[in-house]
């Protein structure tokens, strides 16, 4: 995520605590938070997909766990 978007998220968070936000700013804040979380999740998934475990049997790739 670009630093300018993170700065905007932080600005809106600070403003909401001090002055309050307009309806447009609230909508923008929600959209920016969703975008931030989606990009964060993608980064975590990419990291885990490239993670290997080394044990006494050697190196093996992590397997995705099935949720029931």
N, CA, C, O and CB atoms as a CASP TS submission, in Angstrom:
PFRMAT TS
TARGET T0000
AUTHOR 0000-0000-0000
METHOD Language model
MODEL 1
PARENT N/A
ATOM      1  N   UNK     1       0.847  -1.170   0.000  1.00  0.00           N
ATOM      2  CA  UNK     1       0.000   0.000   0.000  1.00  0.00           C
ATOM      3  C   UNK     1       0.893   1.233   0.000  1.00  0.00           C
ATOM      4  O   UNK     1       1.942   1.261   0.644  1.00  0.00           O
ATOM      5  CB  UNK     1      -0.964  -0.002   1.217  1.00  0.00           C
ATOM      6  N   UNK     2       0.470   2.220  -0.712  1.00  0.00           N
ATOM      7  CA  UNK     2       1.241   3.447  -0.811  1.00  0.00           C
ATOM      8  C   UNK     2       1.212   4.207   0.518  1.00  0.00           C
ATOM      9  O   UNK     2       0.220   4.179   1.246  1.00  0.00           O
ATOM     10  CB  UNK     2       0.700   4.328  -1.946  1.00  0.00           C
ATOM     11  N   UNK     3       2.300   4.870   0.807  1.00  0.00           N
ATOM     12  CA  UNK     3       2.408   5.627   2.057  1.00  0.00           C
ATOM     13  C   UNK     3       1.364   6.735   2.125  1.00  0.00           C
ATOM     14  O   UNK     3       0.871   7.052   3.207  1.00  0.00           O
ATOM     15  CB  UNK     3       3.812   6.224   2.200  1.00  0.00           C
ATOM     16  N   UNK     4       1.021   7.326   0.985  1.00  0.00           N
ATOM     17  CA  UNK     4       0.028   8.405   0.987  1.00  0.00           C
ATOM     18  C   UNK     4      -1.338   7.905   1.478  1.00  0.00           C
ATOM     19  O   UNK     4      -2.062   8.638   2.153  1.00  0.00           O
ATOM     20  CB  UNK     4      -0.108   9.007  -0.425  1.00  0.00           C
ATOM     21  N   UNK     5      -1.687   6.660   1.140  1.00  0.00           N
ATOM     22  CA  UNK     5      -2.961   6.107   1.609  1.00  0.00           C
ATOM     23  C   UNK     5      -2.923   5.828   3.111  1.00  0.00           C
ATOM     24  O   UNK     5      -3.906   6.060   3.815  1.00  0.00           O
ATOM     25  CB  UNK     5      -3.298   4.817   0.844  1.00  0.00           C
ATOM     26  N   UNK     6      -1.791   5.332   3.596  1.00  0.00           N
ATOM     27  CA  UNK     6      -1.651   5.103   5.034  1.00  0.00           C
ATOM     28  C   UNK     6      -1.721   6.434   5.777  1.00  0.00           C
ATOM     29  O   UNK     6      -2.347   6.529   6.833  1.00  0.00           O
ATOM     30  CB  UNK     6      -0.319   4.373   5.349  1.00  0.00           C
ATOM     31  N   UNK     7      -1.081   7.452   5.229  1.00  0.00           N
ATOM     32  CA  UNK     7      -1.140   8.779   5.847  1.00  0.00           C
ATOM     33  C   UNK     7      -2.570   9.303   5.891  1.00  0.00           C
ATOM     34  O   UNK     7      -2.974   9.919   6.877  1.00  0.00           O
ATOM     35  CB  UNK     7      -0.245   9.762   5.086  1.00  0.00           C
ATOM     36  N   UNK     8      -3.339   9.064   4.831  1.00  0.00           N
ATOM     37  CA  UNK     8      -4.732   9.517   4.787  1.00  0.00           C
ATOM     38  C   UNK     8      -5.567   8.775   5.831  1.00  0.00           C
ATOM     39  O   UNK     8      -6.400   9.383   6.503  1.00  0.00           O
ATOM     40  CB  UNK     8      -5.329   9.309   3.375  1.00  0.00           C
ATOM     41  N   UNK     9      -5.349   7.464   5.970  1.00  0.00           N
ATOM     42  CA  UNK     9      -6.059   6.679   6.988  1.00  0.00           C
ATOM     43  C   UNK     9      -5.763   7.245   8.366  1.00  0.00           C
ATOM     44  O   UNK     9      -6.672   7.436   9.174  1.00  0.00           O
ATOM     45  CB  UNK     9      -5.657   5.182   6.922  1.00  0.00           C
ATOM     46  N   UNK    10      -4.493   7.515   8.632  1.00  0.00           N
ATOM     47  CA  UNK    10      -4.097   8.051   9.935  1.00  0.00           C
ATOM     48  C   UNK    10      -4.677   9.445  10.167  1.00  0.00           C
ATOM     49  O   UNK    10      -5.093   9.765  11.280  1.00  0.00           O
ATOM     50  CB  UNK    10      -2.574   8.097  10.046  1.00  0.00           C
ATOM     51  N   UNK    11      -4.707  10.273   9.125  1.00  0.00           N
ATOM     52  CA  UNK    11      -5.279  11.608   9.249  1.00  0.00           C
ATOM     53  C   UNK    11      -6.765  11.529   9.615  1.00  0.00           C
ATOM     54  O   UNK    11      -7.237  12.233  10.507  1.00  0.00           O
ATOM     55  CB  UNK    11      -5.090  12.394   7.940  1.00  0.00           C
ATOM     56  N   UNK    12      -7.488  10.661   8.908  1.00  0.00           N
ATOM     57  CA  UNK    12      -8.924  10.533   9.180  1.00  0.00           C
ATOM     58  C   UNK    12      -9.176   9.973  10.577  1.00  0.00           C
ATOM     59  O   UNK    12     -10.132  10.375  11.240  1.00  0.00           O
ATOM     60  CB  UNK    12      -9.589   9.633   8.130  1.00  0.00           C
ATOM     61  N   UNK    13      -8.330   9.052  11.029  1.00  0.00           N
ATOM     62  CA  UNK    13      -8.491   8.498  12.377  1.00  0.00           C
ATOM     63  C   UNK    13      -8.282   9.583  13.430  1.00  0.00           C
ATOM     64  O   UNK    13      -9.038   9.674  14.398  1.00  0.00           O
ATOM     65  CB  UNK    13      -7.503   7.335  12.608  1.00  0.00           C
ATOM     66  N   UNK    14      -7.257  10.396  13.234  1.00  0.00           N
ATOM     67  CA  UNK    14      -6.976  11.472  14.191  1.00  0.00           C
ATOM     68  C   UNK    14      -8.107  12.509  14.173  1.00  0.00           C
ATOM     69  O   UNK    14      -8.551  12.978  15.222  1.00  0.00           O
ATOM     70  CB  UNK    14      -5.615  12.150  13.865  1.00  0.00           C
ATOM     71  N   UNK    15      -8.562  12.857  12.968  1.00  0.00           N
ATOM     72  CA  UNK    15      -9.629  13.843  12.854  1.00  0.00           C
ATOM     73  C   UNK    15     -10.926  13.340  13.486  1.00  0.00           C
ATOM     74  O   UNK    15     -11.669  14.116  14.087  1.00  0.00           O
ATOM     75  CB  UNK    15      -9.863  14.197  11.390  1.00  0.00           C
ATOM     76  N   UNK    16     -11.197  12.036  13.348  1.00  0.00           N
ATOM     77  CA  UNK    16     -12.429  11.499  13.926  1.00  0.00           C
ATOM     78  C   UNK    16     -12.414  11.589  15.446  1.00  0.00           C
ATOM     79  O   UNK    16     -13.462  11.742  16.073  1.00  0.00           O
ATOM     80  CB  UNK    16     -12.630  10.049  13.491  1.00  0.00           C
ATOM     81  N   UNK    17     -11.225  11.494  16.038  1.00  0.00           N
ATOM     82  CA  UNK    17     -11.110  11.593  17.497  1.00  0.00           C
ATOM     83  C   UNK    17     -11.197  13.025  17.992  1.00  0.00           C
ATOM     84  O   UNK    17     -11.664  13.269  19.105  1.00  0.00           O
ATOM     85  CB  UNK    17      -9.806  10.982  17.958  1.00  0.00           C
ATOM     86  N   UNK    18     -10.753  13.980  17.175  1.00  0.00           N
ATOM     87  CA  UNK    18     -10.712  15.369  17.629  1.00  0.00           C
ATOM     88  C   UNK    18     -11.937  16.166  17.203  1.00  0.00           C
ATOM     89  O   UNK    18     -12.604  16.772  18.041  1.00  0.00           O
ATOM     90  CB  UNK    18      -9.471  16.040  17.107  1.00  0.00           C
ATOM     91  N   UNK    19     -12.240  16.172  15.907  1.00  0.00           N
ATOM     92  CA  UNK    19     -13.310  17.024  15.381  1.00  0.00           C
ATOM     93  C   UNK    19     -14.557  16.268  14.965  1.00  0.00           C
ATOM     94  O   UNK    19     -15.664  16.803  15.009  1.00  0.00           O
ATOM     95  CB  UNK    19     -12.805  17.793  14.217  1.00  0.00           C
ATOM     96  N   UNK    20     -14.371  15.028  14.563  1.00  0.00           N
ATOM     97  CA  UNK    20     -15.462  14.276  13.953  1.00  0.00           C
ATOM     98  C   UNK    20     -15.325  14.317  12.441  1.00  0.00           C
ATOM     99  O   UNK    20     -14.615  15.163  11.898  1.00  0.00           O
ATOM    100  CB  UNK    20     -16.832  14.835  14.390  1.00  0.00           C
ATOM    101  N   UNK    21     -16.001  13.411  11.771  1.00  0.00           N
ATOM    102  CA  UNK    21     -15.900  13.302  10.317  1.00  0.00           C
ATOM    103  C   UNK    21     -17.238  13.585   9.655  1.00  0.00           C
ATOM    104  O   UNK    21     -18.298  13.376  10.245  1.00  0.00           O
ATOM    105  CB  UNK    21     -15.401  11.915   9.918  1.00  0.00           C
ATOM    106  N   UNK    22     -17.170  14.066   8.412  1.00  0.00           N
ATOM    107  CA  UNK    22     -18.379  14.237   7.613  1.00  0.00           C
ATOM    108  C   UNK    22     -18.786  12.863   7.088  1.00  0.00           C
ATOM    109  O   UNK    22     -18.023  11.903   7.198  1.00  0.00           O
ATOM    110  CB  UNK    22     -18.155  15.258   6.435  1.00  0.00           C
ATOM    111  N   UNK    23     -19.974  12.771   6.524  1.00  0.00           N
ATOM    112  CA  UNK    23     -20.459  11.508   5.961  1.00  0.00           C
ATOM    113  C   UNK    23     -19.526  11.017   4.847  1.00  0.00           C
ATOM    114  O   UNK    23     -19.261   9.819   4.744  1.00  0.00           O
ATOM    115  CB  UNK    23     -21.898  11.678   5.419  1.00  0.00           C
ATOM    116  N   UNK    24     -19.029  11.936   4.016  1.00  0.00           N
ATOM    117  CA  UNK    24     -18.128  11.573   2.936  1.00  0.00           C
ATOM    118  C   UNK    24     -16.809  11.029   3.483  1.00  0.00           C
ATOM    119  O   UNK    24     -16.260  10.063   2.953  1.00  0.00           O
ATOM    120  CB  UNK    24     -17.871  12.777   2.033  1.00  0.00           C
ATOM    121  N   UNK    25     -16.314  11.648   4.534  1.00  0.00           N
ATOM    122  CA  UNK    25     -15.058  11.199   5.137  1.00  0.00           C
ATOM    123  C   UNK    25     -15.225   9.843   5.816  1.00  0.00           C
ATOM    124  O   UNK    25     -14.306   9.025   5.797  1.00  0.00           O
ATOM    125  CB  UNK    25     -14.552  12.232   6.149  1.00  0.00           C
ATOM    126  N   UNK    26     -16.382   9.601   6.411  1.00  0.00           N
ATOM    127  CA  UNK    26     -16.653   8.297   7.026  1.00  0.00           C
ATOM    128  C   UNK    26     -16.659   7.215   5.960  1.00  0.00           C
ATOM    129  O   UNK    26     -16.088   6.143   6.163  1.00  0.00           O
ATOM    130  CB  UNK    26     -18.002   8.311   7.784  1.00  0.00           C
ATOM    131  N   UNK    27     -17.299   7.482   4.827  1.00  0.00           N
ATOM    132  CA  UNK    27     -17.333   6.519   3.726  1.00  0.00           C
ATOM    133  C   UNK    27     -15.921   6.285   3.179  1.00  0.00           C
ATOM    134  O   UNK    27     -15.543   5.149   2.896  1.00  0.00           O
ATOM    135  CB  UNK    27     -18.272   7.013   2.600  1.00  0.00           C
ATOM    136  N   UNK    28     -15.154   7.351   3.033  1.00  0.00           N
ATOM    137  CA  UNK    28     -13.778   7.224   2.551  1.00  0.00           C
ATOM    138  C   UNK    28     -12.934   6.398   3.525  1.00  0.00           C
ATOM    139  O   UNK    28     -12.142   5.554   3.107  1.00  0.00           O
ATOM    140  CB  UNK    28     -13.149   8.616   2.350  1.00  0.00           C
ATOM    141  N   UNK    29     -13.109   6.647   4.816  1.00  0.00           N
ATOM    142  CA  UNK    29     -12.359   5.922   5.844  1.00  0.00           C
ATOM    143  C   UNK    29     -12.670   4.422   5.780  1.00  0.00           C
ATOM    144  O   UNK    29     -11.761   3.595   5.859  1.00  0.00           O
ATOM    145  CB  UNK    29     -12.689   6.480   7.250  1.00  0.00           C
ATOM    146  N   UNK    30     -13.944   4.074   5.638  1.00  0.00           N
ATOM    147  CA  UNK    30     -14.331   2.667   5.544  1.00  0.00           C
ATOM    148  C   UNK    30     -13.711   2.008   4.322  1.00  0.00           C
ATOM    149  O   UNK    30     -13.209   0.887   4.402  1.00  0.00           O
ATOM    150  CB  UNK    30     -15.852   2.533   5.495  1.00  0.00           C
ATOM    151  N   UNK    31     -13.747   2.713   3.178  1.00  0.00           N
ATOM    152  CA  UNK    31     -13.185   2.171   1.939  1.00  0.00           C
ATOM    153  C   UNK    31     -11.678   1.995   2.068  1.00  0.00           C
ATOM    154  O   UNK    31     -11.143   0.975   1.636  1.00  0.00           O
ATOM    155  CB  UNK    31     -13.513   3.090   0.747  1.00  0.00           C
ATOM    156  N   UNK    32     -10.989   2.960   2.649  1.00  0.00           N
ATOM    157  CA  UNK    32      -9.533   2.870   2.815  1.00  0.00           C
ATOM    158  C   UNK    32      -9.156   1.740   3.770  1.00  0.00           C
ATOM    159  O   UNK    32      -8.167   1.042   3.545  1.00  0.00           O
ATOM    160  CB  UNK    32      -8.969   4.204   3.331  1.00  0.00           C
ATOM    161  N   UNK    33      -9.931   1.558   4.826  1.00  0.00           N
ATOM    162  CA  UNK    33      -9.660   0.466   5.766  1.00  0.00           C
ATOM    163  C   UNK    33      -9.843  -0.892   5.097  1.00  0.00           C
ATOM    164  O   UNK    33      -9.035  -1.798   5.307  1.00  0.00           O
ATOM    165  CB  UNK    33     -10.577   0.575   6.991  1.00  0.00           C
ATOM    166  N   UNK    34     -10.903  -1.044   4.290  1.00  0.00           N
ATOM    167  CA  UNK    34     -11.120  -2.303   3.575  1.00  0.00           C
ATOM    168  C   UNK    34      -9.961  -2.590   2.626  1.00  0.00           C
ATOM    169  O   UNK    34      -9.483  -3.720   2.531  1.00  0.00           O
ATOM    170  CB  UNK    34     -12.447  -2.259   2.796  1.00  0.00           C
ATOM    171  N   UNK    35      -9.518  -1.548   1.925  1.00  0.00           N
ATOM    172  CA  UNK    35      -8.405  -1.702   0.991  1.00  0.00           C
ATOM    173  C   UNK    35      -7.129  -2.089   1.737  1.00  0.00           C
ATOM    174  O   UNK    35      -6.386  -2.960   1.283  1.00  0.00           O
ATOM    175  CB  UNK    35      -8.185  -0.401   0.193  1.00  0.00           C
ATOM    176  N   UNK    36      -6.874  -1.454   2.866  1.00  0.00           N
ATOM    177  CA  UNK    36      -5.692  -1.754   3.659  1.00  0.00           C
ATOM    178  C   UNK    36      -5.705  -3.206   4.137  1.00  0.00           C
ATOM    179  O   UNK    36      -4.703  -3.911   4.023  1.00  0.00           O
ATOM    180  CB  UNK    36      -5.603  -0.803   4.854  1.00  0.00           C
ATOM    181  N   UNK    37      -6.836  -3.646   4.669  1.00  0.00           N
ATOM    182  CA  UNK    37      -6.956  -5.018   5.173  1.00  0.00           C
ATOM    183  C   UNK    37      -6.789  -6.030   4.038  1.00  0.00           C
ATOM    184  O   UNK    37      -6.129  -7.054   4.216  1.00  0.00           O
ATOM    185  CB  UNK    37      -8.319  -5.220   5.868  1.00  0.00           C
ATOM    186  N   UNK    38      -7.380  -5.753   2.875  1.00  0.00           N
ATOM    187  CA  UNK    38      -7.256  -6.671   1.735  1.00  0.00           C
ATOM    188  C   UNK    38      -5.797  -6.795   1.300  1.00  0.00           C
ATOM    189  O   UNK    38      -5.324  -7.900   1.032  1.00  0.00           O
ATOM    190  CB  UNK    38      -8.123  -6.186   0.552  1.00  0.00           C
ATOM    191  N   UNK    39      -5.085  -5.678   1.229  1.00  0.00           N
ATOM    192  CA  UNK    39      -3.678  -5.714   0.833  1.00  0.00           C
ATOM    193  C   UNK    39      -2.822  -6.383   1.902  1.00  0.00           C
ATOM    194  O   UNK    39      -1.866  -7.085   1.574  1.00  0.00           O
ATOM    195  CB  UNK    39      -3.164  -4.299   0.561  1.00  0.00           C
ATOM    196  N   UNK    40      -3.151  -6.177   3.172  1.00  0.00           N
ATOM    197  CA  UNK    40      -2.408  -6.820   4.257  1.00  0.00           C
ATOM    198  C   UNK    40      -2.577  -8.336   4.189  1.00  0.00           C
ATOM    199  O   UNK    40      -1.606  -9.083   4.303  1.00  0.00           O
ATOM    200  CB  UNK    40      -2.880  -6.289   5.630  1.00  0.00           C
ATOM    201  N   UNK    41      -3.820  -8.783   4.000  1.00  0.00           N
ATOM    202  CA  UNK    41      -4.092 -10.224   3.900  1.00  0.00           C
ATOM    203  C   UNK    41      -3.347 -10.844   2.724  1.00  0.00           C
ATOM    204  O   UNK    41      -2.781 -11.930   2.845  1.00  0.00           O
ATOM    205  CB  UNK    41      -5.600 -10.477   3.756  1.00  0.00           C
ATOM    206  N   UNK    42      -3.349 -10.151   1.581  1.00  0.00           N
ATOM    207  CA  UNK    42      -2.647 -10.659   0.415  1.00  0.00           C
ATOM    208  C   UNK    42      -1.160 -10.819   0.712  1.00  0.00           C
ATOM    209  O   UNK    42      -0.554 -11.813   0.311  1.00  0.00           O
ATOM    210  CB  UNK    42      -2.855  -9.728  -0.783  1.00  0.00           C
ATOM    211  N   UNK    43      -0.573  -9.864   1.403  1.00  0.00           N
ATOM    212  CA  UNK    43       0.836  -9.952   1.772  1.00  0.00           C
ATOM    213  C   UNK    43       1.125 -11.121   2.691  1.00  0.00           C
ATOM    214  O   UNK    43       2.133 -11.808   2.529  1.00  0.00           O
ATOM    215  CB  UNK    43       1.277  -8.678   2.430  1.00  0.00           C
ATOM    216  N   UNK    44       0.250 -11.349   3.651  1.00  0.00           N
ATOM    217  CA  UNK    44       0.424 -12.479   4.570  1.00  0.00           C
ATOM    218  C   UNK    44       0.307 -13.800   3.808  1.00  0.00           C
ATOM    219  O   UNK    44       1.105 -14.712   4.027  1.00  0.00           O
ATOM    220  CB  UNK    44      -0.623 -12.421   5.716  1.00  0.00           C
ATOM    221  N   UNK    45      -0.663 -13.908   2.930  1.00  0.00           N
ATOM    222  CA  UNK    45      -0.847 -15.135   2.148  1.00  0.00           C
ATOM    223  C   UNK    45       0.376 -15.393   1.280  1.00  0.00           C
ATOM    224  O   UNK    45       0.853 -16.526   1.205  1.00  0.00           O
ATOM    225  CB  UNK    45      -2.114 -15.041   1.271  1.00  0.00           C
ATOM    226  N   UNK    46       0.887 -14.357   0.625  1.00  0.00           N
ATOM    227  CA  UNK    46       2.069 -14.524  -0.215  1.00  0.00           C
ATOM    228  C   UNK    46       3.279 -14.949   0.605  1.00  0.00           C
ATOM    229  O   UNK    46       4.079 -15.770   0.156  1.00  0.00           O
ATOM    230  CB  UNK    46       2.374 -13.232  -0.959  1.00  0.00           C
ATOM    231  N   UNK    47       3.414 -14.400   1.790  1.00  0.00           N
ATOM    232  CA  UNK    47       4.521 -14.784   2.659  1.00  0.00           C
ATOM    233  C   UNK    47       4.409 -16.246   3.060  1.00  0.00           C
ATOM    234  O   UNK    47       5.391 -16.987   3.009  1.00  0.00           O
ATOM    235  CB  UNK    47       4.560 -13.897   3.904  1.00  0.00           C
ATOM    236  N   UNK    48       3.215 -16.658   3.457  1.00  0.00           N
ATOM    237  CA  UNK    48       3.019 -18.046   3.882  1.00  0.00           C
ATOM    238  C   UNK    48       3.192 -19.035   2.732  1.00  0.00           C
ATOM    239  O   UNK    48       3.668 -20.152   2.938  1.00  0.00           O
ATOM    240  CB  UNK    48       1.639 -18.212   4.494  1.00  0.00           C
ATOM    241  N   UNK    49       2.809 -18.631   1.529  1.00  0.00           N
ATOM    242  CA  UNK    49       2.977 -19.517   0.374  1.00  0.00           C
ATOM    243  C   UNK    49       4.448 -19.752   0.052  1.00  0.00           C
ATOM    244  O   UNK    49       4.790 -20.740  -0.598  1.00  0.00           O
ATOM    245  CB  UNK    49       2.268 -18.935  -0.844  1.00  0.00           C
ATOM    246  N   UNK    50       5.310 -18.860   0.498  1.00  0.00           N
ATOM    247  CA  UNK    50       6.742 -18.992   0.245  1.00  0.00           C
ATOM    248  C   UNK    50       7.515 -19.361   1.505  1.00  0.00           C
ATOM    249  O   UNK    50       8.715 -19.103   1.599  1.00  0.00           O
ATOM    250  CB  UNK    50       7.288 -17.700  -0.332  1.00  0.00           C
ATOM    251  N   UNK    51       6.827 -19.965   2.475  1.00  0.00           N
ATOM    252  CA  UNK    51       7.456 -20.362   3.725  1.00  0.00           C
ATOM    253  C   UNK    51       7.680 -21.865   3.734  1.00  0.00           C
ATOM    254  O   UNK    51       6.801 -22.646   3.370  1.00  0.00           O
ATOM    255  CB  UNK    51       6.599 -19.933   4.930  1.00  0.00           C
ATOM    256  N   UNK    52       8.865 -22.248   4.155  1.00  0.00           N
ATOM    257  CA  UNK    52       9.223 -23.662   4.256  1.00  0.00           C
ATOM    258  C   UNK    52       9.597 -23.969   5.691  1.00  0.00           C
ATOM    259  O   UNK    52      10.127 -23.124   6.412  1.00  0.00           O
ATOM    260  CB  UNK    52      10.389 -24.021   3.294  1.00  0.00           C
ATOM    261  N   UNK    53       9.307 -25.205   6.092  1.00  0.00           N
ATOM    262  CA  UNK    53       9.650 -25.677   7.426  1.00  0.00           C
ATOM    263  C   UNK    53      10.801 -26.665   7.273  1.00  0.00           C
ATOM    264  O   UNK    53      10.752 -27.564   6.434  1.00  0.00           O
ATOM    265  CB  UNK    53       8.413 -26.337   8.147  1.00  0.00           C
ATOM    266  N   UNK    54      11.832 -26.491   8.086  1.00  0.00           N
ATOM    267  CA  UNK    54      12.949 -27.420   8.061  1.00  0.00           C
ATOM    268  C   UNK    54      12.894 -28.234   9.351  1.00  0.00           C
ATOM    269  O   UNK    54      12.970 -27.689  10.453  1.00  0.00           O
ATOM    270  CB  UNK    54      14.323 -26.670   7.909  1.00  0.00           C
ATOM    271  N   UNK    55      12.760 -29.546   9.189  1.00  0.00           N
ATOM    272  CA  UNK    55      12.743 -30.431  10.345  1.00  0.00           C
ATOM    273  C   UNK    55      13.717 -31.578  10.100  1.00  0.00           C
ATOM    274  O   UNK    55      14.506 -31.540   9.156  1.00  0.00           O
ATOM    275  CB  UNK    55      11.307 -30.969  10.619  1.00  0.00           C
ATOM    276  N   UNK    56      13.661 -32.585  10.945  1.00  0.00           N
ATOM    277  CA  UNK    56      14.611 -33.688  10.816  1.00  0.00           C
ATOM    278  C   UNK    56      14.440 -34.465   9.509  1.00  0.00           C
ATOM    279  O   UNK    56      15.364 -35.159   9.087  1.00  0.00           O
ATOM    280  CB  UNK    56      14.460 -34.631  11.988  1.00  0.00           C
ATOM    281  N   UNK    57      13.278 -34.360   8.863  1.00  0.00           N
ATOM    282  CA  UNK    57      13.029 -35.034   7.585  1.00  0.00           C
ATOM    283  C   UNK    57      13.425 -34.188   6.385  1.00  0.00           C
ATOM    284  O   UNK    57      13.328 -34.640   5.244  1.00  0.00           O
ATOM    285  CB  UNK    57      11.573 -35.405   7.475  1.00  0.00           C
ATOM    286  N   UNK    58      13.863 -32.982   6.636  1.00  0.00           N
ATOM    287  CA  UNK    58      14.261 -32.094   5.550  1.00  0.00           C
ATOM    288  C   UNK    58      13.338 -30.900   5.415  1.00  0.00           C
ATOM    289  O   UNK    58      12.536 -30.592   6.297  1.00  0.00           O
ATOM    290  CB  UNK    58      14.300 -32.849   4.252  1.00  0.00           C
ATOM    291  N   UNK    59      13.481 -30.248   4.291  1.00  0.00           N
ATOM    292  CA  UNK    59      12.723 -29.027   4.037  1.00  0.00           C
ATOM    293  C   UNK    59      11.401 -29.376   3.362  1.00  0.00           C
ATOM    294  O   UNK    59      11.371 -30.165   2.418  1.00  0.00           O
ATOM    295  CB  UNK    59      13.539 -28.043   3.162  1.00  0.00           C
ATOM    296  N   UNK    60      10.303 -28.786   3.851  1.00  0.00           N
ATOM    297  CA  UNK    60       9.009 -29.019   3.225  1.00  0.00           C
ATOM    298  C   UNK    60       8.188 -27.736   3.244  1.00  0.00           C
ATOM    299  O   UNK    60       8.315 -26.903   4.142  1.00  0.00           O
ATOM    300  CB  UNK    60       8.252 -30.160   3.938  1.00  0.00           C
ATOM    301  N   UNK    61       7.360 -27.608   2.246  1.00  0.00           N
ATOM    302  CA  UNK    61       6.512 -26.430   2.093  1.00  0.00           C
ATOM    303  C   UNK    61       5.308 -26.539   3.018  1.00  0.00           C
ATOM    304  O   UNK    61       4.798 -27.636   3.245  1.00  0.00           O
ATOM    305  CB  UNK    61       6.055 -26.265   0.626  1.00  0.00           C
ATOM    306  N   UNK    62       4.852 -25.414   3.551  1.00  0.00           N
ATOM    307  CA  UNK    62       3.644 -25.406   4.366  1.00  0.00           C
ATOM    308  C   UNK    62       2.443 -25.780   3.503  1.00  0.00           C
ATOM    309  O   UNK    62       2.364 -25.396   2.336  1.00  0.00           O
ATOM    310  CB  UNK    62       3.432 -24.021   5.027  1.00  0.00           C
ATOM    311  N   UNK    63       1.528 -26.518   4.075  1.00  0.00           N
ATOM    312  CA  UNK    63       0.307 -26.926   3.371  1.00  0.00           C
ATOM    313  C   UNK    63      -0.868 -26.102   3.879  1.00  0.00           C
ATOM    314  O   UNK    63      -0.954 -25.785   5.065  1.00  0.00           O
ATOM    315  CB  UNK    63       0.031 -28.445   3.563  1.00  0.00           C
ATOM    316  N   UNK    64      -1.746 -25.771   2.988  1.00  0.00           N
ATOM    317  CA  UNK    64      -2.945 -25.029   3.360  1.00  0.00           C
ATOM    318  C   UNK    64      -3.870 -25.935   4.145  1.00  0.00           C
ATOM    319  O   UNK    64      -4.129 -27.066   3.733  1.00  0.00           O
ATOM    320  CB  UNK    64      -3.662 -24.465   2.113  1.00  0.00           C
ATOM    321  N   UNK    65      -4.370 -25.454   5.267  1.00  0.00           N
ATOM    322  CA  UNK    65      -5.250 -26.241   6.119  1.00  0.00           C
ATOM    323  C   UNK    65      -6.695 -26.088   5.639  1.00  0.00           C
ATOM    324  O   UNK    65      -7.156 -24.976   5.382  1.00  0.00           O
ATOM    325  CB  UNK    65      -5.114 -25.807   7.603  1.00  0.00           C
ATOM    326  N   UNK    66      -7.399 -27.207   5.520  1.00  0.00           N
ATOM    327  CA  UNK    66      -8.808 -27.175   5.136  1.00  0.00           C
ATOM    328  C   UNK    66      -9.640 -26.804   6.348  1.00  0.00           C
ATOM    329  O   UNK    66      -9.470 -27.361   7.433  1.00  0.00           O
ATOM    330  CB  UNK    66      -9.263 -28.540   4.552  1.00  0.00           C
ATOM    331  N   UNK    67     -10.535 -25.866   6.149  1.00  0.00           N
ATOM    332  CA  UNK    67     -11.458 -25.478   7.224  1.00  0.00           C
ATOM    333  C   UNK    67     -12.743 -26.255   7.072  1.00  0.00           C
ATOM    334  O   UNK    67     -13.281 -26.355   5.969  1.00  0.00           O
ATOM    335  CB  UNK    67     -11.739 -23.952   7.208  1.00  0.00           C
ATOM    336  N   UNK    68     -13.246 -26.808   8.160  1.00  0.00           N
ATOM    337  CA  UNK    68     -14.484 -27.570   8.076  1.00  0.00           C
ATOM    338  C   UNK    68     -15.627 -26.812   8.678  1.00  0.00           C
ATOM    339  O   UNK    68     -16.755 -27.305   8.695  1.00  0.00           O
ATOM    340  CB  UNK    68     -14.338 -28.905   8.757  1.00  0.00           C
TER
END
